[in-house]
């Protein structure tokens, strides 16, 4: 009797752990994100109102993003932003960091769904080992033995935002048939979301 009660309690405790911990961790990360943005703008409002008003800095950041989005979605605004971007790209350090960061973020933008074309399996880093990656493009390589059709694959190595770009023969890449959103979910879940079977059709 005591053993069955103990098992009953243990099963529900473990189930509760796996339900509450992800929710708490997600809430904490959102709070840290919100608090850091709020703190960034807080000194301005402290000078104006004499005290910190929680949430006002975050609302300011949201308003600025909305304003920039509004500007970026019309022709005149795009020209202004392009001109400002051209000026900033003349700054040595800025022009080394900004383009790759912008391109990476645009890969996840709803307006640039074509950046990640599909989820694939690539043999990396050694023969016999396969990793999930995102097909990003095709390129024709003129090798000494002739022209070869290759593909570029982005392999995430640190969560989803940092990784390696590898070049493989087109025939060596195995498509999974998974949508890009599901591929992102697999990476972020450390592989726990991998389906039991993947399609075997090739590119």
C-alpha positions as CSV (number, residue, x, y, z in Angstrom):
1,X,0.0,0.0,0.0
2,X,2.8,2.4,1.0
3,X,4.7,1.5,-2.2
4,X,1.7,2.2,-4.4
5,X,1.1,5.6,-2.7
6,X,4.8,6.4,-3.1
7,X,4.7,5.6,-6.8
8,X,1.5,7.6,-7.2
9,X,3.1,10.6,-5.6
10,X,6.4,10.2,-7.6
11,X,4.7,10.0,-11.0
12,X,2.7,13.2,-10.3
13,X,5.7,15.0,-8.9
14,X,7.8,14.2,-12.0
15,X,4.9,15.1,-14.3
16,X,4.5,18.4,-12.4
17,X,8.3,19.1,-12.6
18,X,8.3,18.8,-16.4
19,X,5.2,21.0,-16.7
20,X,6.2,23.8,-14.4
21,X,10.0,24.1,-15.0
22,X,9.7,24.9,-18.7
23,X,7.0,27.4,-17.9
24,X,9.0,29.0,-15.1
25,X,12.2,29.1,-17.3
26,X,10.4,30.7,-20.2
27,X,8.8,33.3,-17.9
28,X,12.1,34.1,-16.4
29,X,13.8,34.5,-19.7
30,X,11.0,36.8,-20.9
31,X,11.3,38.8,-17.6
32,X,15.1,39.2,-18.1
33,X,14.5,40.4,-21.7
34,X,11.8,42.8,-20.6
35,X,13.8,44.1,-17.6
36,X,17.0,44.7,-19.6
37,X,15.1,46.7,-22.2
38,X,13.2,48.6,-19.5
39,X,16.4,49.4,-17.7
40,X,18.0,50.7,-20.9
41,X,15.4,53.5,-21.2
42,X,14.8,54.1,-17.5
43,X,17.5,56.8,-16.9
44,X,15.7,59.0,-19.4
45,X,12.4,58.8,-17.6
46,X,14.0,59.1,-14.2
47,X,15.4,62.5,-15.4
48,X,11.9,63.5,-16.6
49,X,9.7,62.1,-13.8
50,X,12.2,61.9,-11.0
51,X,11.6,58.2,-10.5
52,X,11.5,54.9,-12.4
53,X,8.2,53.9,-13.9
54,X,8.3,50.1,-14.5
55,X,7.3,49.1,-18.0
56,X,7.6,52.5,-19.6
57,X,11.0,51.7,-21.0
58,X,9.7,48.5,-22.6
59,X,6.7,50.3,-24.1
60,X,9.1,52.9,-25.5
61,X,11.1,50.1,-27.2
62,X,7.9,48.6,-28.6
63,X,6.9,52.0,-29.9
64,X,10.3,52.5,-31.5
65,X,10.2,49.1,-33.2
66,X,6.6,49.9,-34.5
67,X,7.8,53.3,-35.8
68,X,10.8,51.7,-37.5
69,X,8.6,49.0,-39.0
70,X,6.2,51.7,-40.3
71,X,9.0,53.6,-41.9
72,X,10.6,50.4,-43.4
73,X,7.3,49.4,-45.1
74,X,7.0,52.4,-47.4
75,X,9.1,53.5,-50.3
76,X,10.4,56.8,-48.8
77,X,11.2,55.2,-45.5
78,X,13.1,52.4,-47.1
79,X,15.2,55.0,-49.0
80,X,15.9,56.9,-45.8
81,X,16.9,53.7,-43.9
82,X,19.1,52.6,-46.8
83,X,20.9,55.9,-46.8
84,X,21.4,55.8,-43.1
85,X,22.6,52.2,-43.3
86,X,25.1,53.2,-46.0
87,X,26.5,55.9,-43.7
88,X,26.9,53.4,-40.8
89,X,28.6,50.9,-43.0
90,X,31.4,53.3,-43.5
91,X,32.3,52.8,-39.8
92,X,35.1,50.1,-39.8
93,X,33.9,48.0,-36.8
94,X,30.2,48.5,-37.6
95,X,30.5,47.3,-41.2
96,X,32.3,44.1,-40.0
97,X,29.6,43.1,-37.5
98,X,26.3,44.5,-38.8
99,X,25.9,42.7,-42.2
100,X,26.2,39.1,-40.9
101,X,24.0,39.9,-37.9
102,X,21.3,41.5,-40.1
103,X,21.4,38.6,-42.6
104,X,21.1,36.0,-39.8
105,X,18.1,37.7,-38.2
106,X,16.4,38.2,-41.6
107,X,16.6,34.4,-42.0
108,X,14.0,34.1,-39.3
109,X,11.9,37.0,-40.5
110,X,8.4,36.2,-41.8
111,X,9.2,38.3,-44.9
112,X,12.3,36.2,-45.7
113,X,11.0,32.6,-45.4
114,X,13.1,31.7,-48.4
115,X,16.4,32.2,-46.6
116,X,16.1,28.8,-45.0
117,X,14.8,26.7,-47.9
118,X,14.3,23.4,-46.2
119,X,15.5,21.1,-43.3
120,X,18.1,18.6,-44.4
121,X,20.5,16.0,-43.0
122,X,24.2,16.5,-43.7
123,X,27.1,14.2,-43.0
124,X,29.1,16.4,-40.6
125,X,31.7,16.7,-39.0
126,X,32.9,13.3,-40.0
127,X,31.7,10.4,-42.2
128,X,28.9,8.4,-40.7
129,X,27.7,11.2,-38.5
130,X,24.6,13.2,-39.5
131,X,23.3,16.5,-38.3
132,X,20.2,18.6,-38.9
133,X,20.9,21.7,-41.0
134,X,19.1,24.3,-43.1
135,X,19.6,24.4,-46.8
136,X,20.4,28.0,-47.7
137,X,21.5,28.0,-51.3
138,X,23.1,26.4,-54.3
139,X,26.4,27.1,-56.0
140,X,28.3,25.8,-59.0
141,X,31.9,25.0,-58.2
142,X,34.5,24.9,-61.0
143,X,36.9,22.2,-59.7
144,X,39.9,20.9,-61.6
145,X,38.0,17.7,-62.5
146,X,35.0,19.8,-63.8
147,X,32.0,21.7,-62.6
148,X,30.1,20.4,-59.6
149,X,26.7,21.4,-58.3
150,X,27.0,22.1,-54.5
151,X,24.7,23.3,-51.8
152,X,25.3,25.5,-48.8
153,X,24.0,24.2,-45.5
154,X,23.8,26.1,-42.2
155,X,24.5,23.9,-39.2
156,X,23.5,25.4,-35.8
157,X,26.1,24.8,-33.1
158,X,25.0,27.2,-30.4
159,X,21.2,27.2,-30.0
160,X,20.1,28.5,-33.3
161,X,21.9,31.8,-33.9
162,X,25.5,30.6,-34.3
163,X,26.8,27.8,-36.4
164,X,28.9,26.5,-39.3
165,X,28.2,27.0,-43.0
166,X,29.3,23.9,-44.9
167,X,29.5,23.2,-48.7
168,X,28.4,19.8,-49.8
169,X,27.7,18.0,-53.2
170,X,24.0,18.3,-53.9
171,X,23.6,14.5,-54.0
172,X,25.1,14.1,-50.5
173,X,22.4,16.1,-48.8
174,X,19.4,14.2,-47.5
175,X,16.1,16.1,-47.4
176,X,13.8,15.4,-44.4
177,X,10.5,16.7,-45.6
178,X,10.1,18.8,-42.4
179,X,9.0,22.4,-42.5
180,X,11.6,25.0,-41.4
181,X,9.5,25.8,-38.3
182,X,9.7,22.1,-37.2
183,X,13.4,22.1,-37.8
184,X,13.9,25.1,-35.6
185,X,11.8,23.3,-32.9
186,X,14.0,20.3,-33.1
187,X,17.2,22.3,-32.7
188,X,15.8,24.3,-29.7
189,X,14.5,21.1,-28.0
190,X,17.9,19.4,-28.3
191,X,16.5,16.8,-30.6
192,X,13.6,15.6,-28.5
193,X,11.2,16.7,-31.1
194,X,12.6,14.5,-33.9
195,X,9.8,12.4,-35.5
196,X,10.1,8.6,-35.5
197,X,10.5,8.5,-39.3
198,X,11.9,10.9,-41.9
199,X,11.1,10.9,-45.6
200,X,13.8,9.3,-47.8
201,X,13.2,11.3,-51.0
202,X,16.3,13.0,-52.3
203,X,16.9,16.5,-53.7
